[in-house]
Amino acid sequence: MDRGRGAAAAAGWSALGLAVAVGAWALVVSAFAIPEIVLPSPGGVVAAFLRLPGYLLEQALITLGETVLGFVLSVGCGLVIGMGIAAFRVAELMFSPLLVAFNAVPKVALAPLLVVWMGFGQQPKVVMALLVCFFPVVLSVWGGLASTPPELVELARSLDTPRWRTFVKIRFPAALPQMFVGLKVAMPLASVGAVIGEFSAGDAGLGFVIVQAGGSSDTALAFAAIGLLGVLSIALFYALVLAERLLLPWVRETAAVR
């Protein structure tokens, strides 16, 4: 019951924050008489969405599919690489500098190359989503497995527990909270990567809508697409939060701040 009231209060505060932000936006546009082509009013954005609701929702579903697929692939690759680096010191020495260097490369610079390699279509956008959110996943898996409480590892070693069983029963479960931190960082980045791909190689998706609307000076439509992108990112993030609460109930129970 207390949790239900807490969730309702959190939702209420979030709605209030949104109302304040939208109100401030409308006030700035009105007070400074900002032209619609520069910054549309909230009402103009809503009108732009209502003008083409079916089209915008269709493009949102395309971006959603690319985001989710890129995120899932990044999780699979990140788990394999992160576990390999955490398990083998040689792998850490060999590949950790390369991972840091790769993360430092602006991914937008790779977008034209992905078009050359893969052509136009879904593939370069999914790969861009994977590349953008890949590093946080690897880092969280690597860090989580490396920070296993040493007393638990020593206990397993004293009982002659096989290495694979220590990993399955102790190291991996202990690393899950930190892994979810990385996943929650990576999820919004996946949508950013998908949109970057749509900017460069897209013929569909919300990124494509933003480019086309900007080119035709339909700023309100571009803002409507940006708003939909924000809604998608929020929904995906809180879906991951819900999955964490269902899979790791002990984390919430033992957290210092609830």
C-alpha positions in Angstrom: 0.0 0.0 0.0 2.8 2.4 0.9 4.6 1.5 -2.3 1.4 2.2 -4.3 1.1 5.6 -2.7 4.8 6.3 -3.3 4.5 5.4 -7.0 1.4 7.6 -7.3 3.2 10.5 -5.6 6.2 10.1 -7.9 3.9 10.1 -11.0 2.2 13.2 -9.6 5.5 15.0 -9.2 6.7 14.0 -12.6 3.4 15.3 -14.1 3.9 18.6 -12.2 7.4 18.9 -13.5 6.2 18.4 -17.1 3.5 21.0 -16.6 5.9 23.5 -15.3 8.3 22.9 -18.2 5.6 23.2 -20.8 4.2 26.3 -19.1 7.6 28.0 -19.1 8.1 27.1 -22.7 4.7 28.6 -23.7 5.5 31.7 -21.6 8.9 32.3 -23.2 7.4 31.9 -26.7 4.6 34.3 -25.9 6.7 36.9 -23.9 9.4 37.2 -26.5 7.1 36.8 -29.6 9.4 34.1 -31.0 8.4 33.1 -34.5 6.9 29.7 -35.1 9.6 28.7 -37.5 12.3 29.3 -34.7 10.5 27.9 -31.7 6.9 26.6 -32.0 4.5 26.9 -29.1 3.4 23.8 -27.2 0.0 24.2 -28.9 1.6 24.3 -32.3 3.5 21.1 -31.6 0.3 19.4 -30.5 -1.4 20.7 -33.7 1.5 19.3 -35.8 1.1 15.9 -34.2 -2.7 15.9 -34.7 -2.1 16.8 -38.3 -0.2 13.6 -39.0 -0.8 11.2 -36.0 -0.8 8.0 -38.0 2.4 8.9 -39.9 4.3 10.0 -36.8 3.3 6.9 -34.9 4.4 4.7 -37.8 7.8 6.3 -37.9 8.0 6.1 -34.1 7.5 2.3 -34.3 10.3 2.1 -36.9 12.7 3.9 -34.6 11.5 1.8 -31.6 12.4 -1.4 -33.5 15.8 -0.1 -34.4 16.5 1.0 -30.9 15.4 -2.2 -29.2 17.3 -4.4 -31.7 20.5 -2.3 -31.4 20.2 -2.4 -27.6 19.7 -6.2 -27.4 22.7 -6.8 -29.7 24.8 -4.4 -27.6 23.8 -6.4 -24.5 24.8 -9.7 -26.1 28.1 -8.4 -27.3 28.8 -6.4 -24.1 28.2 -9.5 -21.9 30.6 -11.7 -23.9 33.3 -9.1 -24.0 32.9 -7.8 -20.5 32.9 -11.4 -19.1 36.0 -12.2 -21.1 37.9 -9.1 -19.9 36.9 -9.8 -16.3 37.8 -13.4 -16.4 41.2 -13.1 -18.1 43.9 -10.6 -17.1 45.6 -11.0 -20.5 42.3 -10.0 -22.3 42.0 -6.9 -20.0 45.6 -5.8 -20.8 45.1 -6.4 -24.6 41.7 -5.0 -25.2 40.8 -2.4 -22.6 42.9 0.3 -24.2 41.2 -0.4 -27.6 37.8 -0.2 -26.0 38.6 3.2 -24.4 40.0 4.5 -27.8 36.9 3.2 -29.6 34.6 4.9 -27.2 36.4 8.2 -27.7 35.7 8.2 -31.5 32.6 10.3 -32.2 30.1 7.8 -33.6 28.5 10.3 -35.9 31.8 10.2 -37.8 31.1 6.5 -38.6 27.6 7.0 -40.0 28.8 7.7 -43.6 31.0 4.7 -43.5 28.2 2.5 -42.3 26.2 3.7 -45.4 29.1 2.7 -47.6 29.4 -0.7 -46.0 25.8 -1.6 -45.6 23.8 0.7 -47.8 20.6 2.4 -46.9 18.0 0.5 -44.8 17.7 -0.8 -41.3 21.2 -2.3 -40.9 23.3 0.8 -40.5 20.8 2.4 -38.1 20.8 -0.7 -35.9 24.6 -0.9 -35.9 24.8 2.8 -35.0 22.5 2.1 -32.0 24.7 -0.8 -31.0 27.9 1.2 -31.3 26.6 4.2 -29.3 25.4 2.1 -26.3 28.0 -0.7 -26.4 30.7 0.8 -24.1 28.5 1.4 -21.0 27.3 -2.2 -21.2 30.9 -3.6 -21.4 32.0 -1.3 -18.6 29.2 -2.3 -16.3 29.6 -6.0 -16.9 33.4 -5.7 -16.5 33.2 -3.6 -13.4 30.4 -5.7 -11.8 32.3 -8.9 -12.2 35.5 -7.4 -11.0 33.9 -6.0 -7.8 32.6 -9.3 -6.4 32.9 -9.3 -2.6 36.3 -11.1 -2.0 35.0 -12.9 1.1 32.5 -14.7 -1.1 35.1 -15.7 -3.6 37.4 -16.9 -0.8 34.6 -18.9 0.7 33.9 -20.7 -2.6 37.6 -21.3 -3.1 37.9 -22.8 0.4 35.1 -25.2 -0.4 36.8 -26.2 -3.7 33.9 -24.9 -5.7 34.6 -25.2 -9.5 35.3 -21.9 -11.2 32.3 -22.1 -13.4 30.0 -22.7 -10.4 31.5 -19.8 -8.5 30.8 -17.6 -11.5 27.2 -18.8 -11.9 26.3 -18.8 -8.2 28.3 -15.9 -6.8 30.1 -13.5 -9.3 27.3 -13.1 -11.9 24.4 -12.5 -9.4 26.6 -10.1 -7.4 27.4 -8.2 -10.6 23.8 -7.8 -11.7 23.0 -4.5 -9.9 25.9 -2.8 -11.5 25.1 -4.3 -14.8 21.6 -2.8 -14.7 23.2 0.6 -14.0 25.0 0.3 -17.3 21.9 -1.0 -19.1 19.9 2.0 -17.8 22.7 4.3 -19.2 22.8 2.5 -22.5 19.1 2.3 -23.2 18.6 6.1 -23.9 21.9 6.1 -25.9 20.5 3.3 -28.1 17.7 5.7 -29.3 20.3 8.4 -29.8 22.3 6.0 -32.0 19.2 5.0 -34.0 18.3 8.6 -34.7 21.9 9.4 -35.7 21.7 6.5 -38.2 18.4 7.9 -39.5 19.9 11.3 -40.1 22.6 9.8 -42.4 21.1 6.7 -43.8 17.4 6.9 -43.2 14.3 6.9 -45.4 12.1 6.3 -42.4 12.0 6.8 -38.6 11.7 9.8 -36.4 15.2 11.0 -37.3 14.2 11.1 -40.9 11.1 13.0 -40.0 13.2 15.6 -38.1 15.5 16.1 -41.1 12.7 16.4 -43.6 10.7 18.7 -41.4 13.7 20.9 -40.7 14.5 21.1 -44.4 10.9 22.2 -45.2 10.9 24.7 -42.2 8.1 22.8 -40.5 9.6 23.3 -37.0 6.5 22.2 -35.2 6.5 18.8 -36.9 10.2 18.4 -36.0 9.4 19.2 -32.4 6.5 16.7 -32.5 8.9 14.0 -33.7 11.4 15.0 -31.0 8.7 14.8 -28.3 7.7 11.3 -29.5 11.4 10.3 -29.3 11.5 11.5 -25.7 8.3 9.5 -24.9 9.9 6.4 -26.4 13.1 6.8 -24.5 11.2 7.3 -21.2 9.0 4.3 -21.8 12.0 2.1 -22.6 14.0 3.3 -19.6 11.2 2.6 -17.1 10.5 -0.8 -18.7 14.1 -1.6 -17.8 13.6 -0.2 -14.3 10.6 -2.5 -13.9 12.6 -5.4 -15.2 15.3 -4.7 -12.6 12.8 -4.6 -9.8 11.2 -7.8 -10.9 14.5 -9.7 -11.4 16.5 -8.1 -8.5 14.0 -7.5 -5.7 16.7 -7.7 -3.0 18.4 -4.6 -4.4 15.4 -2.4 -3.6 14.9 -4.0 -0.2 18.5 -3.5 0.8 19.1 -0.1 -0.8 19.9 2.7 1.7 17.7 5.2 -0.2 14.2 4.1 -1.3 
